[in-house]
Amino acid sequence: MNALVRLASLACAACFALTVSAREDGGSDELPVYDSAHAERFIEINAHAGIGLSAVLQNYGSVIDNISDFFFSPGVLMRAGLDVRFNIRNSFGLGTGIDFGINNSRYAMSIVTDGGSSINSLYVTNHYYVATVPVYISFRFNAGRSMTWSVDPGWYFGKGLGGHSTLSGYTSGENSLGQPLVTHTSYKHHYYNSDRPFVNTVKSFDHGPRLALGLMFKRHVTFAVVGQLSAFNLATRCSTLPVKYRHATVCFQFGYTF
């Protein structure tokens, strides 16, 4: 999660620096920062693609017994889609669209049993596909004669399209003769709504807050930082464990507005 915050902060700082630079160049003297005039174009369509990080916010370390080590890391996110913006004013509009994403994450843990005589080391990788539909309000600000800055708060609705979790486990202990013994097990199950998950499976429907910060150059070329966070617990089929599990993503998107 810290990696997501750092990347988003750096991107926001870069957007702010570009905005200040454009204003200091004097290119926006003839344009108000917030243009409340009637929209010159009612509909804009933006095609975009991007790369970022996908993570899972969970509480495994506090609810699974006998954990000695735990590590959860984000993975690469790839996303592409279309946005449609309905301009009410030059600097205000409503938007929606659809995105398709490939998400990844992984975690590892060690569980000590039998009074410390047996150690289970588990490595899990998640790879899953999701479609999301955002609904948002869009505010635009003139940052230069040929550049605008946008802030788009809203909500997203997501549907898991498939994917899998792959588990590799190593158990170290002793056999009946007191000799060291290591056994290996592995299996793969569906990421969404699996019948045999290791800790929990994941609900396929998701929704939550979304925020996009972007720049548009020459009224066509766009760059945006988009963050999304699940609003509710996605964990299911987790036996009696009070597992909490939510998705979090940050994506850096480049696009073209028609």
Residue, then its C-alpha position, 0 to 999 in steps of 0.5 A: m500500500n505504501a508503494l501505491v501512495r508514493l507513486a500517486s504522490l509523485a504523479c500528483a506533484a508532477c501534474f502540479a509542477l507542470t501546471v505551475s510552469a504553464r501558468e508562469d509562461g503566461g500562456s493562460d493570460e487570456l483564459p480564466v482558470y475556471d471557464s464557466a461558459h457553455a461547453e464548446r463540445f457536448i460529448e468527448i470520447n477518450a481512448h486510453a491505456g495504462i500501467g500501474l500497481s494493484a494491491v490487496l488490503q487484508n488482515y491475514g497477519s492478525v487472524i491466522d494463528n501461528i504466523s511467524d512471517f508474513f509478506f504481501s506485495p502489489g503486482v503489475l496492473m494493465r488497463a485499457g478502456l474508453d471514457v465518455r464525458f458529457n460537458i455541461r460547461n467548459s470546466f464542468g461535466l459528467g462522465t462514465g466509461i468502461d475499463f478492462g484490467i489485468n491485475n496481479s498480487r502475491y503474498a508469502m507466509s510462514i506458519v509454525t506448528d507442533g511447538g516449533s518442530s514444523i514450519n509451513s512456508l506458503y507462497v501465493t500469486n493472484h492473477y485476475y481480470v476485471a471490468t469496471v464502469p466508473v461514474y464521475i463528476s469532472f472539473r477542468f481548470n485552464a493551466g495554459r493556452s493549450m493545457t487543462w488540468s482535471v479533477d474527477p471524483g466519483w465511484y466505480f463498479g467492478k465485475g470480476l471476469g476470471g483469474h486464478s490463485t496459485l499456491s506453493g507450500y513447503t513443510s519442513g519437519e522430521n520423520s519418525l527417525g528424526q531425520p529432516l524432511v521437506t515436502h512440497t505441495s501446490y495447487k491452483h484455484h479460481y480467484y473469484n468464488s472458488d470452492r476450495p480457497f486457501v484462506n478465503t475466496v473473493k466476491s466477483f462484484d466490487h465497488g468503491p470510491r474513485l479519483a482521477l487527476g489528469l492533464m490534457f494537451k492540445r485538447h487531445v492528448t491526455f495523461a491521468v492518475v487513477g486510484q480506486l479502492s473497494a468500499f466493502n469486504l470482498a472476502t467470502r468462504c473464509s470458514t470462521l476467520p474474520v478475514k477482511y479483504r479489499h482491492a486497491t489500485v493506482c493506474f497511470q493512463f495515457g490517452y487520446t480524446f476525440 
